[in-house]
């Protein structure tokens, strides 16, 4: 089934999420997300749906920062929705929270907005996530470890505690 993923436009906001294979999420992220790759450390992926149509993906994983609490925390490492109506991303976050409460044991969610891409965390604020701090960008390159270098710009860290 050939589909031009770059021109898909959606007319309604998401109504559900469900777990999908990493392979599907990775393909959509690689073809459409500005960073162009899906990071390692994936715990699970959620497909975002309107009716029965897949309109986006979320990749949830271990916190990338080593100093983050690892056992009870999930990091939203990638999110992409095709061109959707206003509030679609925050609605998708809300649906993901409900899914996580029912299917996972973690109670803390974190995510970062990349200010170099003009992302100021509007979707997280609209979904009642709390702004934690601003994080300066730095190189990830180390002598003994190949990395992609600087990933984006300065970040804004957000957190949501599930009750």
Secondary structure, DSSP 8 states (H G I E B T S, - for coil): ----GGG-B--S---EEEEE-HHHHHHHHHHHSTT-S--S-EEEEEEEEETTEEEEEEEEES-SSTTS--SSEEEEEEEEE-B--TTHHHHHHHHHHHHHHHH----EEEEEEEGGGT--SHHHHHTT-EEEEEE------BTTB---S--SS-EEEEEEE--
